[in-house]
Amino acid sequence: METKVNYAIVGAFVLLLSAAIVGGVLWISSGRAGRKDYDPYVAYFTESVSGLNLNAPVKYRGVEIGSVREISLDPDNPEKVRLLLAIERGVPIKKDTVAVLSVQGLTGIAFVDLGGGSREASSPELDPRTGFPEISTRPSLLRRLDTGATALVADLSQT
């Protein structure tokens, strides 16, 4: 006994199933459940930021909370480097929060490390040039060691 196969119905079923799979993948991938909202902050460094790349991590007490979005020279003062940081919404960035350029292990990969920030402190002030909140900075550990070693050598040579 021979069965009659209607190829039009089989083809329509395959096309509908394929469209449903593609639609399901797009629907799941566009969901906002896995996305986080980020707020822009700006920080000005007076030291070299060599080794720091775009999308380098920004960490707050060791927890990754964002990334570096832009690295540029300050147009008003070329001795400063301006970093635009994208930080997760809800992270308690305060006026006394300080950004330091740090190096990760022996690899030399640089990242921005945030610290400080007491509960009682107010929110950071807006930078008038960019309109973003400004995070204050301090020299990195390597910069402080270099300054201290230079002062020590100068004192020894004077002695």
PAKOLSE-841075 format. One record per residue: y, x, z of N, C-alpha, C in turn; residue number from 0. Coordinates in steps of 0.2 Angstrom, whole numbers. Each point is the difference from the previous one (the first is absolute). Example, Ala and Ser with C-alpha at 12.3 -4.5 7.8 and 13.67 -1.06 7.14 Angstrom:
REM residues 2
REC   n.Y   n.X   n.Z  ca.Y  ca.X  ca.Z   c.Y   c.X   c.Z pos
REC   -28    66    39     6    -4     0     6     4     0   0
REC     5    -2    -4     6     4     1     5    -4     3   1
This chain:
REM residues 159
REC   n.Y   n.X   n.Z  ca.Y  ca.X  ca.Z   c.Y   c.X   c.Z pos
REC    -6     4     0     6    -4     0     6     4     0   0
REC     5    -1    -4     6     4    -1     5    -4     4   1
REC     4     5     4     6    -3     3     6     1    -4   2
REC     5    -5     0     6     1    -3     5     3     5   3
REC     3     5    -2     5     4     4     7    -2    -4   4
REC     5    -3     4     6    -1    -2     5     6     2   5
REC     1     5    -5     3     6     1     8    -1     2   6
REC     3    -6    -2     6    -1     2     1    -1     7   7
REC    -5    -4     3     0    -1     7    -1     6     4   8
REC    -4     4    -2    -2     7     3     6     4     0   9
REC     4     1    -6     6     4    -1     5    -3     5  10
REC     1    -6     0     6    -3     4    -2     1     8  11
REC    -6     0     2    -2     2     7     2     7     1  12
REC    -2     4    -4     1     8     1     8     1     0  13
REC     4    -3    -4     7     1     0     3    -3     6  14
REC    -2    -6     2     2    -3     7    -1     4     6  15
REC    -7     3     0    -2     4     5     4     7     0  16
REC     1     3    -5     4     6    -1     8    -1     2  17
REC     3    -6    -2     6    -2     2     1    -1     8  18
REC    -5    -3     3     0    -1     7    -1     6     4  19
REC    -4     5    -3     0     7     4     6     3    -1  20
REC     3     1    -6     7     3     0     5    -3     4  21
REC     0    -7     0     5    -3     4    -1     1     8  22
REC    -6     0     2    -2     1     7     2     7     2  23
REC    -1     5    -4     2     7     1     8     1     1  24
REC     3    -3    -5     8     0     0     2    -4     6  25
REC    -3    -5     2     2    -4     6    -1     4     6  26
REC    -5     3     1    -2     4     6     5     6     0  27
REC     1     4    -5     4     6     0     7    -2     1  28
REC     3    -6    -2     7    -1     1     1    -3     7  29
REC    -4     0     4     1    -3     7     4     4     4  30
REC     4    -3     4     5     4     4    -3     2     7  31
REC    -6    -1     1    -4     1     7     0     8     1  32
REC    -1     4    -5     0     7     1     6     4    -1  33
REC     5    -4    -2     7     3    -1     4     1     6  34
REC     4     5     0     5     0     6     7     0    -3  35
REC     4    -2     4     7     0    -2     4     7     3  36
REC     4     3    -4     3     6     2     8    -1     0  37
REC     3     4     5     7     0     1     2     7    -2  38
REC     6     1    -4     2     6    -2     5     3     6  39
REC    -1     7     1     4     4     5     2     6    -4  40
REC     5     3     3     2     7    -3     1     5     5  41
REC    -2     6    -2     0     6     5     3     6    -4  42
REC     5     4     3     3     5    -3    -3     7     4  43
REC    -3     4    -4    -2     7     3     5     5    -3  44
REC     1     5     5     4     6    -2    -4     6    -2  45
REC    -7    -1     1    -4     6    -2    -4    -2    -6  46
REC    -4     5    -3    -3    -1    -6    -6    -5     1  47
REC    -2    -4    -4    -5    -5     0    -6     2    -5  48
REC     0     7    -1    -6     2    -5    -6    -2     3  49
REC    -5    -2    -4    -6    -2     2    -1    -8     1  50
REC     6    -3     0     0    -7     1     1    -4    -7  51
REC    -5    -4    -1     0    -4    -7     1    -7     1  52
REC     2    -3    -6     0    -7     0    -6    -3     3  53
REC     0    -6     3    -5    -4     3    -4     4     6  54
REC     3     6     2    -2     3     6     0    -5     6  55
REC    -5     1     5     0    -5     5     6     1     5  56
REC     2    -5     3     4     0     6    -4    -3     6  57
REC     0     4     5    -4    -1     6     5    -1     6  58
REC    -2    -5     4     3    -1     6    -5     1     6  59
REC     1     5     3    -4     3     6    -8     0    -3  60
REC     0     3    -6    -7     1    -3    -3    -6    -4  61
REC     3    -6     0    -2    -6    -3     4     0    -7  62
REC    -4    -1    -5     4     0    -7     3    -7     0  63
REC     6     0    -2     4    -7     0     4    -1    -6  64
REC     0     5    -5     3    -1    -6     0     7    -4  65
REC     5     0    -5     0     6    -4     7     2    -3  66
REC     0     6    -3     6     2    -2     1    -3    -7  67
REC     6    -4    -2     1    -3    -6     4     4    -5  68
REC     5     4     3     4     4    -4     3     6     4  69
REC     0     6    -4     3     6     2     5     2    -4  70
REC     6     1     3     6     2    -4     5     4     4  71
REC     5     3    -4     5     3     4     5    -5     1  72
REC     4     1     6     5    -4     2     6     1    -5  73
REC     2    -5    -4     6     1    -4     6     3     3  74
REC     2    -2     6     6     1     4    -1     7     3  75
REC    -6     3     2    -1     6     3    -6     3    -3  76
REC     0     5    -5    -6     2    -3    -4     5     5  77
REC     2     1     6    -4     4     5    -5    -5     4  78
REC     1    -6    -1    -5    -5     3    -5    -3    -5  79
REC    -6    -1     2    -5    -4    -4    -1    -7     2  80
REC     1    -4    -4     0    -8     2    -8    -2    -2  81
REC    -3    -3     5    -6    -3    -1     0    -7     1  82
REC    -2    -4    -5    -1    -7     1    -7    -2     2  83
REC    -1    -3     6    -6    -1     3    -2    -8     0  84
REC    -6    -1    -2    -2    -7     0    -5    -1     7  85
REC     3    -4     4    -4     0     7    -2    -8     1  86
REC    -6    -1     2    -3    -6     1     5    -4     5  87
REC     1    -7    -2     4    -4     3    -3    -2     7  88
REC     4     1     5    -3    -2     7    -1     7     4  89
REC     1     6    -3    -1     6     4     6     1     4  90
REC     0     1     6     6     1     4     4     6    -1  91
REC     4     0    -5     4     6    -2     7    -2     4  92
REC     2     5     5     6    -1     4     5     6    -2  93
REC     6    -1     3     5     5    -1    -2     7     2  94
REC    -4     0     5    -2     7     3    -6     3    -3  95
REC    -3    -4    -5    -6     3    -4     2     6    -4  96
REC    -4     5     0     2     6    -4    -5     2    -5  97
REC     2     2    -6    -5     2    -5     0     8     0  98
REC    -6     2    -1    -1     7     0    -5     2    -6  99
REC     1     5    -4    -4     2    -5    -6     4     3 100
REC    -6    -3    -1    -6     4     3    -5     2    -6 101
REC    -4     4     2    -5     3    -5    -7    -2     3 102
REC    -5    -3    -4    -6    -2     2    -5     6    -1 103
REC    -2     2     6    -6     5     0     2     6    -4 104
REC    -6     3    -2     1     6    -4     2    -1    -8 105
REC    -1    -6    -2     1    -2    -7     8     1    -2 106
REC     4    -1     5     7     1    -2     3    -6    -3 107
REC    -3    -6     0     2    -6    -2     5    -3     5 108
REC     6    -1    -3     6    -2     5     0    -8     0 109
REC     2    -2     6     1    -7     1     6    -1     5 110
REC     3    -6     1     5    -1     4    -3    -3     7 111
REC     2     3     5    -3    -3     7     6    -3     4 112
REC    -1    -6     2     5    -3     4    -2     0     7 113
REC     5     1     4    -2     0     8     6    -3     3 114
REC    -1    -1     7     6    -3     4     0    -7    -1 115
REC     6    -3     2     1    -7    -1    -2    -4     6 116
REC     5     0     5    -1    -4     6     0    -7    -1 117
REC    -3    -4     4     1    -8     0     7    -2     0 118
REC     4     3     5     7    -2     1     5     1    -5 119
REC    -2     5    -5     5     2    -5     1    -5    -5 120
REC     6     0    -3     1    -5    -5    -3     2    -7 121
REC     1    -4    -5    -2     1    -7     4     6    -3 122
REC    -2     4    -5     4     5    -3     6    -3    -3 123
REC     5     4    -1     6    -2    -4    -1     1    -7 124
REC     3    -4    -4     0     0    -7     3     6    -3 125
REC    -3     3    -5     4     5    -3     5    -3    -5 126
REC     6     2     0     5    -4    -4    -1     1    -7 127
REC    -3     6    -2     0     2    -7    -6    -4    -3 128
REC    -6    -1     3    -6    -3    -3    -1    -7     3 129
REC     3    -2     6    -1    -7     2    -7     0     4 130
REC    -3     5     1    -7     0     3     1     3     7 131
REC    -4    -2     5     0     3     7    -1     7    -1 132
REC     3     4     4     0     8     0    -4     2     6 133
REC    -5     4    -1    -4     3     5     2     7     1 134
REC     2     2     6     2     7     1    -6     5     0 135
REC     2     6    -2    -5     5    -1     1     6     5 136
REC    -5     4     0     1     7     4    -4     5    -4 137
REC     1     6     1    -3     5    -3    -8     0     1 138
REC    -4     2    -5    -7     1     1    -2     6     5 139
REC    -6     0     2    -3     5     4     1     7    -3 140
REC    -2     0    -7     1     7    -3     7     2    -1 141
REC     5    -5     0     7     2    -1     2     3     7 142
REC    -2    -4     6     2     2     6    -3     7     2 143
REC    -6     1    -2    -3     7     1     3     5    -4 144
REC     2    -1    -6     4     5    -4     7     1     3 145
REC     3    -5     2     7     1     4    -1     5     6 146
REC    -5    -2     4    -2     3     6    -2     8    -1 147
REC    -4     1    -5    -2     7    -2     6     4    -2 148
REC     4    -3    -4     6     3    -3     5     2     6 149
REC     1    -4     5     4     1     6    -3     6     4 150
REC    -7     0     1    -3     5     3     0     6    -3 151
REC    -1     1    -6     1     6    -4     7     3     1 152
REC     5    -5    -1     7     2     1     1     3     7 153
REC    -2    -3     5     1     2     7    -4     7     1 154
REC    -6     1    -3    -3     6     1     3     6    -4 155
REC     3    -2    -5     4     6    -4     6     1     4 156
REC     3    -4     3     6     1     4    -1     4     6 157
REC    -6    -1     3    -2     4     6    -2     7    -2 158
